[in-house]
């Protein structure tokens, strides 16, 4: 761990966040990533809290990385993709594990991108990468500010390749996005970030 770095996670963590149009975007990002990826991947896509989600099963068939829904107290492991389940907010805890809390019946968006990114920021610091993909609304702005405050990095999908530019546009509006990328350019940018992340 670098001198002065007090963050408990000692390897990179990539958070892919999305809403409307997210399945296609997540597929495009995850499909090129190698099975030996030297980072853990967390996914939060807005889904109905009232129905089971097949997102993990679908993505598991589209990438070399193992993909499954996150469980409470899961340990973050490089080369694994964990997805926020319906009706649960996904948190990263100070023990570098995951926590799930009931999302309840009222907003914020479910699962909350802000909650995921804020907790990732304070546990991963400069090894955190948030990638804001297509989606409606503005969920993620507060979490992006937390990521930047703790030394992490934020990328956003560009307007031309986003099915809905609400979330990426809101991310860009924070002025804290390091790169605005077309969808095909996001996987190589993720790999470059992982290669250069502090260990």
VENGIHU-V465483 format. One record per pair of residues at least 6 apart in sequence whose ideal C-beta (glycine too) atoms are under 6 Angstrom apart, sorted by the first residue. I is the first residue (numbers start at 1). J is the second residue. If there is no record, write none. Layout:
<<I,J> <I,J>>
This chain:
<<1,10> <2,198> <7,124> <7,125> <8,96> <8,123> <9,96> <9,123> <9,124> <11,78> <12,39> <12,127> <12,194> <12,197> <13,40> <13,124> <13,128> <14,39> <14,41> <14,129> <14,190> <15,42> <15,120> <15,130> <16,43> <16,131> <17,44> <17,113> <17,132> <17,140> <18,25> <18,45> <18,133> <18,134> <18,135> <19,46> <19,135> <19,136> <19,167> <20,135> <20,136> <20,164> <21,134> <21,163> <21,164> <22,45> <25,133> <25,134> <27,62> <28,183> <29,186> <29,187> <30,59> <30,63> <31,62> <31,63> <32,187> <33,65> <33,187> <35,64> <36,79> <37,79> <38,78> <38,194> <39,78> <39,194> <40,76> <40,77> <40,78> <40,80> <41,81> <42,82> <43,83> <44,84> <44,90> <44,111> <44,113> <44,116> <46,109> <47,53> <47,86> <49,86> <49,87> <49,103> <49,110> <53,86> <55,83> <56,67> <56,68> <56,69> <56,83> <59,67> <60,67> <65,81> <66,80> <67,81> <69,83> <69,85> <70,82> <70,90> <70,98> <72,100> <73,97> <74,98> <75,97> <76,96> <84,90> <84,111> <87,103> <88,100> <88,103> <89,101> <89,103> <89,111> <89,112> <89,115> <90,111> <90,116> <91,99> <91,119> <92,119> <92,120> <92,123> <93,99> <103,110> <109,139> <113,139> <113,140> <113,143> <114,142> <114,143> <117,130> <117,143> <117,146> <117,147> <118,143> <118,146> <120,128> <121,128> <121,146> <121,147> <121,150> <121,152> <125,150> <125,151> <126,151> <126,198> <127,197> <128,147> <128,152> <129,153> <129,193> <130,147> <130,154> <131,155> <132,140> <132,156> <132,167> <132,168> <132,171> <133,157> <134,157> <134,162> <134,163> <134,164> <135,164> <135,166> <135,167> <136,164> <136,166> <137,166> <138,170> <140,167> <140,171> <141,170> <141,174> <144,154> <144,171> <144,174> <144,176> <147,154> <148,176> <153,178> <154,176> <154,177> <154,178> <155,179> <155,181> <156,168> <156,171> <156,172> <156,177> <156,180> <157,168> <158,180> <158,182> <159,165> <161,182> <161,183> <162,168> <171,177> <181,189>>
